[in-house]
C-alpha cells in the first residue's frame, strides 16, 4: 500500500478548527493515520497559528486548545527544512510557501480548498485535492 505524502494548506486547518462537521475536520482527525504522512515547515506552522488566531472569533476553541492542536500536528507530522525559494511562482507568497514545502518533501498532494491558487503545480508532479477528494483517495469515504 502506498503511503501518500501531503501538505495541508492553511485554509483546511482553519476550516477544521471552525467546525467538527466537514471533511477538513475528518482529515485533521486522521492526521496520525498510517496511510499518509503530513509534511510541515516552521513557516507553515507559524501560518497555521496566525490564521487560527486571526479567526478566533469564528473558532469555538480556547487559545490553549488551538495551541494543543497545532502542537499535535507538529508531533505527528514530518518537519522539513526549506533551503531554496522559487518565488514568485504562484500569485500568493503564502501559497508559494506551501508549494516549496510540497516540492522539497516530494509530496503527492497539496490539500486545499483553493485549487485555483495552485494552477501550474503539475509542473512539479503535484496534484491539488480538496479534503473530500483526498479522503476518497485513501478510502475513507466512498
N, CA and C atoms as an extended XYZ file, in Angstrom:
426
Properties=species:S:1:pos:R:3:atomname:S:1:resname:S:1:resid:I:1 pbc="F F F"
N         0.847       -1.189        0.000 N   UNK     1
C         0.000        0.000        0.000 CA  UNK     1
C         0.886        1.244        0.000 C   UNK     1
N         0.615        2.152       -0.912 N   UNK     2
C         1.366        3.403       -0.994 CA  UNK     2
C         1.005        4.311        0.172 C   UNK     2
N         2.035        4.890        0.764 N   UNK     3
C         1.836        5.900        1.800 CA  UNK     3
C         2.020        7.255        1.115 C   UNK     3
N         0.956        8.024        1.086 N   UNK     4
C         0.985        9.311        0.408 CA  UNK     4
C         1.666       10.357        1.271 C   UNK     4
N         2.319       11.287        0.616 N   UNK     5
C         2.881       12.468        1.282 CA  UNK     5
C         1.997       13.644        0.910 C   UNK     5
N         1.614       14.416        1.922 N   UNK     6
C         0.744       15.566        1.660 CA  UNK     6
C         1.232       16.792        2.418 C   UNK     6
N         0.828       17.940        1.914 N   UNK     7
C         0.961       19.214        2.615 CA  UNK     7
C        -0.447       19.771        2.717 C   UNK     7
N        -0.826       20.188        3.898 N   UNK     8
C        -2.177       20.716        4.126 CA  UNK     8
C        -2.121       22.237        4.144 C   UNK     8
N        -2.892       22.849        3.272 N   UNK     9
C        -2.965       24.308        3.190 CA  UNK     9
C        -3.670       24.859        4.434 C   UNK     9
N        -3.340       26.069        4.767 N   UNK    10
C        -3.874       26.720        5.968 CA  UNK    10
C        -5.394       26.772        5.982 C   UNK    10
N        -6.026       26.986        4.838 N   UNK    11
C        -7.489       27.102        4.814 CA  UNK    11
C        -8.167       25.820        5.283 C   UNK    11
N        -7.535       24.685        5.084 N   UNK    12
C        -8.104       23.410        5.531 CA  UNK    12
C        -7.992       23.298        7.060 C   UNK    12
N        -6.867       23.706        7.600 N   UNK    13
C        -6.675       23.661        9.063 CA  UNK    13
C        -7.681       24.588        9.745 C   UNK    13
N        -7.817       25.803        9.248 N   UNK    14
C        -8.751       26.757        9.852 CA  UNK    14
C       -10.179       26.239        9.755 C   UNK    14
N       -10.545       25.666        8.620 N   UNK    15
C       -11.885       25.098        8.463 CA  UNK    15
C       -12.129       23.986        9.478 C   UNK    15
N       -11.135       23.131        9.688 N   UNK    16
C       -11.273       22.039       10.662 CA  UNK    16
C       -11.435       22.570       12.079 C   UNK    16
N       -10.770       23.677       12.383 N   UNK    17
C       -10.886       24.264       13.722 CA  UNK    17
C       -12.224       24.957       13.929 C   UNK    17
N       -12.827       25.438       12.853 N   UNK    18
C       -14.110       26.139       12.947 CA  UNK    18
C       -15.272       25.196       13.219 C   UNK    18
N       -15.195       23.970       12.698 N   UNK    19
C       -16.346       23.080       12.800 CA  UNK    19
C       -15.920       21.616       12.829 C   UNK    19
N       -16.638       20.839       13.620 N   UNK    20
C       -16.418       19.398       13.660 CA  UNK    20
C       -17.149       18.695       12.518 C   UNK    20
N       -17.953       19.447       11.794 N   UNK    21
C       -18.689       18.907       10.642 CA  UNK    21
C       -17.905       19.233        9.388 C   UNK    21
N       -17.616       18.244        8.619 N   UNK    22
C       -16.955       18.509        7.352 CA  UNK    22
C       -15.715       17.668        7.148 C   UNK    22
N       -15.264       17.689        5.912 N   UNK    23
C       -14.143       16.852        5.518 CA  UNK    23
C       -12.812       17.362        6.058 C   UNK    23
N       -12.708       18.664        6.316 N   UNK    24
C       -11.472       19.199        6.905 CA  UNK    24
C       -11.249       18.619        8.292 C   UNK    24
N       -12.304       18.607        9.085 N   UNK    25
C       -12.207       18.031       10.433 CA  UNK    25
C       -11.910       16.540       10.356 C   UNK    25
N       -12.556       15.855        9.424 N   UNK    26
C       -12.307       14.424        9.251 CA  UNK    26
C       -10.835       14.167        8.925 C   UNK    26
N       -10.269       14.983        8.037 N   UNK    27
C        -8.858       14.830        7.681 CA  UNK    27
C        -7.960       15.122        8.879 C   UNK    27
N        -8.237       16.209        9.582 N   UNK    28
C        -7.422       16.555       10.754 CA  UNK    28
C        -7.515       15.466       11.822 C   UNK    28
N        -8.659       14.840       11.938 N   UNK    29
C        -8.843       13.755       12.909 CA  UNK    29
C        -7.984       12.528       12.575 C   UNK    29
N        -7.595       12.420       11.316 N   UNK    30
C        -6.792       11.278       10.861 CA  UNK    30
C        -5.311       11.616       10.713 C   UNK    30
N        -4.887       12.742       11.256 N   UNK    31
C        -3.546       13.250       10.956 CA  UNK    31
C        -2.423       12.282       11.350 C   UNK    31
N        -2.695       11.374       12.265 N   UNK    32
C        -1.667       10.397       12.647 CA  UNK    32
C        -1.876        9.043       11.955 C   UNK    32
N        -2.706        9.027       10.920 N   UNK    33
C        -3.021        7.815       10.163 CA  UNK    33
C        -1.784        7.324        9.404 C   UNK    33
N        -1.674        6.036        9.231 N   UNK    34
C        -0.519        5.438        8.549 CA  UNK    34
C        -0.650        5.436        7.023 C   UNK    34
N        -1.795        5.860        6.484 N   UNK    35
C        -1.967        5.875        5.036 CA  UNK    35
C        -1.325        7.088        4.378 C   UNK    35
N        -0.951        8.082        5.188 N   UNK    36
C        -0.324        9.280        4.640 CA  UNK    36
C         0.574        9.933        5.675 C   UNK    36
N         1.509       10.713        5.168 N   UNK    37
C         2.421       11.489        6.002 CA  UNK    37
C         2.211       12.957        5.680 C   UNK    37
N         2.051       13.757        6.714 N   UNK    38
C         1.899       15.194        6.542 CA  UNK    38
C         3.262       15.846        6.698 C   UNK    38
N         3.621       16.680        5.739 N   UNK    39
C         4.870       17.439        5.830 CA  UNK    39
C         4.552       18.846        6.309 C   UNK    39
N         5.406       19.338        7.195 N   UNK    40
C         5.256       20.700        7.727 CA  UNK    40
C         6.611       21.403        7.680 C   UNK    40
N         6.565       22.699        7.811 N   UNK    41
C         7.770       23.516        7.956 CA  UNK    41
C         7.470       24.547        9.034 C   UNK    41
N         8.509       25.138        9.578 N   UNK    42
C         8.302       26.167       10.601 CA  UNK    42
C         7.445       27.316       10.058 C   UNK    42
N         7.731       27.847        8.858 N   UNK    43
C         6.871       28.927        8.357 CA  UNK    43
C         5.403       28.518        8.208 C   UNK    43
N         5.147       27.285        7.782 N   UNK    44
C         3.761       26.856        7.618 CA  UNK    44
C         3.065       26.720        8.967 C   UNK    44
N         3.744       26.185        9.955 N   UNK    45
C         3.149       26.070       11.295 CA  UNK    45
C         2.851       27.458       11.856 C   UNK    45
N         3.752       28.395       11.642 N   UNK    46
C         3.504       29.775       12.105 CA  UNK    46
C         2.298       30.372       11.382 C   UNK    46
N         2.137       30.028       10.114 N   UNK    47
C         0.967       30.495        9.363 CA  UNK    47
C        -0.315       29.853        9.898 C   UNK    47
N        -0.282       28.559       10.197 N   UNK    48
C        -1.447       27.899       10.812 CA  UNK    48
C        -1.857       28.648       12.084 C   UNK    48
N        -0.873       28.893       12.932 N   UNK    49
C        -1.140       29.542       14.221 CA  UNK    49
C        -1.691       30.954       14.020 C   UNK    49
N        -1.067       31.726       13.142 N   UNK    50
C        -1.511       33.089       12.887 CA  UNK    50
C        -2.934       33.109       12.330 C   UNK    50
N        -3.217       32.248       11.364 N   UNK    51
C        -4.551       32.211       10.756 CA  UNK    51
C        -5.607       31.775       11.769 C   UNK    51
N        -5.273       30.801       12.604 N   UNK    52
C        -6.232       30.341       13.618 CA  UNK    52
C        -6.548       31.463       14.607 C   UNK    52
N        -5.542       32.194       14.996 N   UNK    53
C        -5.757       33.267       15.973 CA  UNK    53
C        -6.438       34.473       15.340 C   UNK    53
N        -6.208       34.711       14.054 N   UNK    54
C        -6.919       35.794       13.350 CA  UNK    54
C        -8.404       35.462       13.230 C   UNK    54
N        -8.727       34.192       13.149 N   UNK    55
C       -10.114       33.734       13.006 CA  UNK    55
C       -10.713       33.299       14.337 C   UNK    55
N       -10.112       33.687       15.426 N   UNK    56
C       -10.509       33.229       16.760 CA  UNK    56
C       -11.995       33.449       17.035 C   UNK    56
N       -12.564       34.522       16.527 N   UNK    57
C       -13.982       34.792       16.784 CA  UNK    57
C       -14.889       33.739       16.128 C   UNK    57
N       -14.396       33.064       15.090 N   UNK    58
C       -15.185       32.042       14.403 CA  UNK    58
C       -14.856       30.625       14.878 C   UNK    58
N       -13.832       30.516       15.707 N   UNK    59
C       -13.389       29.206       16.198 CA  UNK    59
C       -13.807       29.082       17.663 C   UNK    59
N       -14.556       28.027       17.945 N   UNK    60
C       -15.080       27.853       19.304 CA  UNK    60
C       -14.127       27.025       20.163 C   UNK    60
N       -12.858       27.394       20.128 N   UNK    61
C       -11.837       26.730       20.938 CA  UNK    61
C       -11.061       27.792       21.691 C   UNK    61
N       -10.525       27.406       22.822 N   UNK    62
C        -9.689       28.343       23.577 CA  UNK    62
C        -8.317       28.432       22.910 C   UNK    62
N        -7.578       29.457       23.281 N   UNK    63
C        -6.224       29.619       22.753 CA  UNK    63
C        -5.374       28.399       23.091 C   UNK    63
N        -5.516       27.885       24.283 N   UNK    64
C        -4.713       26.714       24.671 CA  UNK    64
C        -5.139       25.458       23.900 C   UNK    64
N        -6.414       25.341       23.558 N   UNK    65
C        -6.858       24.205       22.740 CA  UNK    65
C        -6.306       24.308       21.314 C   UNK    65
N        -6.299       25.513       20.766 N   UNK    66
C        -5.714       25.725       19.442 CA  UNK    66
C        -4.229       25.380       19.472 C   UNK    66
N        -3.541       25.865       20.504 N   UNK    67
C        -2.108       25.568       20.643 CA  UNK    67
C        -1.863       24.067       20.757 C   UNK    67
N        -2.715       23.372       21.486 N   UNK    68
C        -2.560       21.921       21.657 CA  UNK    68
C        -2.754       21.195       20.324 C   UNK    68
N        -3.695       21.639       19.523 N   UNK    69
C        -3.925       21.011       18.215 CA  UNK    69
C        -2.728       21.252       17.299 C   UNK    69
N        -2.222       22.469       17.290 N   UNK    70
C        -1.051       22.772       16.460 CA  UNK    70
C         0.164       21.989       16.957 C   UNK    70
N         0.306       21.866       18.263 N   UNK    71
C         1.391       21.039       18.821 CA  UNK    71
C         1.260       19.592       18.369 C   UNK    71
N         0.025       19.081       18.320 N   UNK    72
C        -0.185       17.706       17.888 CA  UNK    72
C         0.136       17.537       16.398 C   UNK    72
N        -0.207       18.529       15.608 N   UNK    73
C         0.166       18.498       14.189 CA  UNK    73
C         1.687       18.409       14.070 C   UNK    73
N         2.388       19.202       14.870 N   UNK    74
C         3.858       19.170       14.850 CA  UNK    74
C         4.390       17.808       15.281 C   UNK    74
N         3.777       17.234       16.284 N   UNK    75
C         4.220       15.949       16.819 CA  UNK    75
C         4.028       14.809       15.823 C   UNK    75
N         2.943       14.829       15.082 N   UNK    76
C         2.601       13.703       14.205 CA  UNK    76
C         3.057       13.895       12.755 C   UNK    76
N         3.570       15.059       12.440 N   UNK    77
C         3.968       15.358       11.064 CA  UNK    77
C         5.482       15.312       10.913 C   UNK    77
N         5.903       15.320        9.674 N   UNK    78
C         7.327       15.291        9.367 CA  UNK    78
C         7.800       16.710        9.075 C   UNK    78
N         8.693       17.209        9.934 N   UNK    79
C         9.187       18.568        9.738 CA  UNK    79
C        10.264       18.580        8.665 C   UNK    79
N        10.114       19.513        7.756 N   UNK    80
C        11.061       19.660        6.650 CA  UNK    80
C        11.663       21.056        6.702 C   UNK    80
N        12.882       21.176        6.210 N   UNK    81
C        13.542       22.475        6.122 CA  UNK    81
C        13.604       22.873        4.655 C   UNK    81
N        13.288       24.109        4.412 N   UNK    82
C        13.299       24.637        3.054 CA  UNK    82
C        14.578       25.450        2.884 C   UNK    82
N        15.399       25.055        1.929 N   UNK    83
C        16.670       25.737        1.701 CA  UNK    83
C        16.692       26.526        0.401 C   UNK    83
N        15.615       26.500       -0.321 N   UNK    84
C        15.584       27.196       -1.600 CA  UNK    84
C        14.199       27.804       -1.792 C   UNK    84
N        14.156       28.826       -2.607 N   UNK    85
C        12.895       29.510       -2.884 CA  UNK    85
C        12.750       29.678       -4.396 C   UNK    85
N        11.568       29.442       -4.896 N   UNK    86
C        11.285       29.636       -6.313 CA  UNK    86
C        10.345       30.815       -6.513 C   UNK    86
N        10.281       31.653       -5.572 N   UNK    87
C         9.305       32.720       -5.632 CA  UNK    87
C         9.708       33.760       -6.651 C   UNK    87
N         8.755       34.386       -7.227 N   UNK    88
C         7.347       34.020       -7.183 CA  UNK    88
C         7.009       33.004       -8.284 C   UNK    88
N         6.262       31.998       -7.934 N   UNK    89
C         5.736       31.040       -8.905 CA  UNK    89
C         4.216       31.172       -8.962 C   UNK    89
N         3.609       31.271       -7.782 N   UNK    90
C         2.159       31.440       -7.680 CA  UNK    90
C         1.848       32.902       -7.377 C   UNK    90
N         0.579       33.263       -7.431 N   UNK    91
C         0.181       34.655       -7.187 CA  UNK    91
C         0.386       35.093       -5.739 C   UNK    91
N         0.174       34.170       -4.788 N   UNK    92
C         0.230       34.499       -3.365 CA  UNK    92
C         1.504       33.921       -2.748 C   UNK    92
N         2.331       34.746       -2.103 N   UNK    93
C         3.557       34.238       -1.480 CA  UNK    93
C         3.310       33.143       -0.440 C   UNK    93
N         2.166       33.183        0.232 N   UNK    94
C         1.866       32.134        1.213 CA  UNK    94
C         1.579       30.808        0.508 C   UNK    94
N         1.027       30.871       -0.685 N   UNK    95
C         0.843       29.653       -1.468 CA  UNK    95
C         2.184       29.142       -1.983 C   UNK    95
N         3.091       30.057       -2.332 N   UNK    96
C         4.442       29.648       -2.729 CA  UNK    96
C         5.123       28.876       -1.605 C   UNK    96
N         4.899       29.297       -0.361 N   UNK    97
C         5.474       28.611        0.794 CA  UNK    97
C         4.968       27.163        0.860 C   UNK    97
N         3.699       26.960        0.587 N   UNK    98
C         3.111       25.616        0.580 CA  UNK    98
C         3.708       24.803       -0.567 C   UNK    98
N         3.821       25.411       -1.729 N   UNK    99
C         4.397       24.739       -2.890 CA  UNK    99
C         5.842       24.324       -2.625 C   UNK    99
N         6.636       25.218       -2.085 N   UNK   100
C         8.042       24.897       -1.794 CA  UNK   100
C         8.160       23.699       -0.860 C   UNK   100
N         7.325       23.666        0.154 N   UNK   101
C         7.327       22.537        1.080 CA  UNK   101
C         6.913       21.256        0.373 C   UNK   101
N         5.894       21.336       -0.451 N   UNK   102
C         5.420       20.146       -1.169 CA  UNK   102
C         6.493       19.603       -2.108 C   UNK   102
N         7.201       20.481       -2.783 N   UNK   103
C         8.261       20.039       -3.695 CA  UNK   103
C         9.418       19.447       -2.900 C   UNK   103
N         9.864       20.130       -1.861 N   UNK   104
C        11.001       19.651       -1.069 CA  UNK   104
C        10.708       18.300       -0.442 C   UNK   104
N         9.493       18.086        0.012 N   UNK   105
C         9.129       16.838        0.695 CA  UNK   105
C         8.721       15.738       -0.288 C   UNK   105
N         8.733       16.073       -1.577 N   UNK   106
C         8.309       15.142       -2.624 CA  UNK   106
C         6.887       14.634       -2.369 C   UNK   106
N         6.033       15.568       -1.993 N   UNK   107
C         4.635       15.238       -1.705 CA  UNK   107
C         3.893       14.834       -2.975 C   UNK   107
N         2.850       14.050       -2.751 N   UNK   108
C         1.965       13.656       -3.841 CA  UNK   108
C         0.865       14.694       -4.046 C   UNK   108
N         0.405       15.265       -2.921 N   UNK   109
C        -0.751       16.158       -2.964 CA  UNK   109
C        -0.572       17.365       -2.058 C   UNK   109
N        -1.144       18.472       -2.498 N   UNK   110
C        -1.420       19.622       -1.645 CA  UNK   110
C        -2.913       19.556       -1.384 C   UNK   110
N        -3.307       19.621       -0.125 N   UNK   111
C        -4.719       19.567        0.236 CA  UNK   111
C        -5.182       20.995        0.496 C   UNK   111
N        -6.118       21.461       -0.321 N   UNK   112
C        -6.561       22.857       -0.242 CA  UNK   112
C        -7.963       22.996       -0.816 C   UNK   112
N        -8.679       23.987       -0.320 N   UNK   113
C        -9.961       24.350       -0.923 CA  UNK   113
C        -9.752       25.298       -2.108 C   UNK   113
N        -8.594       25.923       -2.165 N   UNK   114
C        -8.322       26.928       -3.187 CA  UNK   114
C        -7.485       26.337       -4.321 C   UNK   114
N        -8.061       25.402       -5.035 N   UNK   115
C        -7.329       24.724       -6.106 CA  UNK   115
C        -6.853       25.698       -7.188 C   UNK   115
N        -7.649       26.733       -7.445 N   UNK   116
C        -7.280       27.698       -8.478 CA  UNK   116
C        -6.008       28.468       -8.118 C   UNK   116
N        -5.690       28.552       -6.836 N   UNK   117
C        -4.483       29.263       -6.402 CA  UNK   117
C        -3.210       28.489       -6.714 C   UNK   117
N        -3.357       27.219       -7.063 N   UNK   118
C        -2.192       26.366       -7.293 CA  UNK   118
C        -2.084       25.914       -8.753 C   UNK   118
N        -2.641       26.694       -9.650 N   UNK   119
C        -2.558       26.360      -11.072 CA  UNK   119
C        -1.086       26.348      -11.491 C   UNK   119
N        -0.699       25.268      -12.156 N   UNK   120
C         0.673       25.144      -12.638 CA  UNK   120
C         1.554       24.230      -11.806 C   UNK   120
N         1.061       23.776      -10.657 N   UNK   121
C         1.906       22.928       -9.801 CA  UNK   121
C         2.107       21.534      -10.391 C   UNK   121
N         1.332       21.207      -11.393 N   UNK   122
C         1.533       19.917      -12.060 CA  UNK   122
C         2.923       19.842      -12.686 C   UNK   122
N         3.562       20.979      -12.942 N   UNK   123
C         4.939       21.012      -13.437 CA  UNK   123
C         5.906       20.371      -12.444 C   UNK   123
N         5.493       20.331      -11.183 N   UNK   124
C         6.310       19.749      -10.118 CA  UNK   124
C         5.830       18.348       -9.734 C   UNK   124
N         5.006       17.770      -10.601 N   UNK   125
C         4.464       16.428      -10.361 CA  UNK   125
C         3.594       16.398       -9.098 C   UNK   125
N         2.851       17.467       -8.884 N   UNK   126
C         1.956       17.597       -7.738 CA  UNK   126
C         0.514       17.720       -8.215 C   UNK   126
N        -0.390       17.281       -7.363 N   UNK   127
C        -1.809       17.480       -7.598 CA  UNK   127
C        -2.391       18.200       -6.393 C   UNK   127
N        -3.407       18.987       -6.637 N   UNK   128
C        -4.116       19.674       -5.558 CA  UNK   128
C        -5.473       19.000       -5.411 C   UNK   128
N        -5.789       18.592       -4.195 N   UNK   129
C        -7.048       17.913       -3.907 CA  UNK   129
C        -7.729       18.613       -2.733 C   UNK   129
N        -9.046       18.585       -2.736 N   UNK   130
C        -9.790       19.052       -1.569 CA  UNK   130
C        -9.716       17.963       -0.501 C   UNK   130
N       -10.052       18.293        0.741 N   UNK   131
C       -10.081       17.242        1.767 CA  UNK   131
C       -10.975       16.067        1.378 C   UNK   131
N       -12.137       16.361        0.820 N   UNK   132
C       -13.052       15.289        0.418 CA  UNK   132
C       -12.415       14.396       -0.638 C   UNK   132
N       -11.793       14.988       -1.645 N   UNK   133
C       -11.148       14.206       -2.699 CA  UNK   133
C       -10.033       13.331       -2.135 C   UNK   133
N        -9.250       13.881       -1.207 N   UNK   134
C        -8.160       13.094       -0.632 CA  UNK   134
C        -8.698       11.956        0.242 C   UNK   134
N        -9.742       12.223        1.008 N   UNK   135
C       -10.333       11.167        1.835 CA  UNK   135
C       -10.862       10.037        0.955 C   UNK   135
N       -11.352       10.362       -0.229 N   UNK   136
C       -11.783        9.320       -1.175 CA  UNK   136
C       -10.576        8.517       -1.660 C   UNK   136
N        -9.474        9.186       -1.946 N   UNK   137
C        -8.277        8.513       -2.434 CA  UNK   137
C        -7.772        7.482       -1.430 C   UNK   137
N        -7.816        7.833       -0.145 N   UNK   138
C        -7.311        6.893        0.874 CA  UNK   138
C        -8.375        5.900        1.340 C   UNK   138
N        -9.562        5.977        0.733 N   UNK   139
C       -10.608        5.007        1.036 CA  UNK   139
C       -11.398        5.306        2.286 C   UNK   139
N       -11.315        6.518        2.761 N   UNK   140
C       -12.041        6.888        3.985 CA  UNK   140
C       -13.520        7.115        3.712 C   UNK   140
N       -13.827        7.604        2.514 N   UNK   141
C       -15.223        7.796        2.106 CA  UNK   141
C       -15.388        7.238        0.706 C   UNK   141
N       -16.617        6.917        0.363 N   UNK   142
C       -16.919        6.348       -0.960 CA  UNK   142
C       -17.343        7.436       -1.921 C   UNK   142
